């Protein structure tokens, strides 16, 4: 049985801003999303942009970064409307064009993509990186069950019918890609970082095919 390989997108499969910047919160991409969020909240709630910014920061803090869930709970704003108006962005403006299909095809395993981003963005990213055939293997951050909840990793294992003990989580964030996956028995690979929490650390996702061939599970 081939292993299940769960790949993160943002900061793992590509960099932001056509540079070596991988941190979402310091990217031009995040700045653009925040601008769209402020405009959306200002219109939707009938408040000025300063108040919209305050509401955003308050919701972000109270709901541990899950703004869409907070807006639904506090203001009955549909998460899909929110994502549709704030995450509908052209990937070519923020990430370097690259055909990632050869890399993904070279991985000896069953491939799925797991991202905290909504489908409206992640789906366009897969198309942009020539990975459109993997749309049905894309798990996104719209449902209530999202990273870093370990249950999302177990849910994917059930869907693909491969146990956690034969699965590998690959990502750039320890708190969302490494720790929850490790807690359910998966092997873990940290990209562009070093941490004793991860089973393996690599400098680039391009090193992944060779590493996967060496991992024994």
Secondary structure, 3 states (H helix, E strand, C coil): CCEEEEECCECCCECECCCCECCHHHCHHHHHHHHHHHHHHHHHHCCCHHHHHHHHHHHHHHCCCCHHHHHHHHHCCCHHHHHHHHCCCCHHHCCCCCCCHHHHHCCCEEEEEECCCCHHHHHHHHHHCCCHHHHHHEECCCCCCCCCCHHHHHHHHHHHCCCHHHEEEEECCHHHHHHHHHHCCCEEEEECCCCCCCCEEECCHHHHHHHHHHCCC
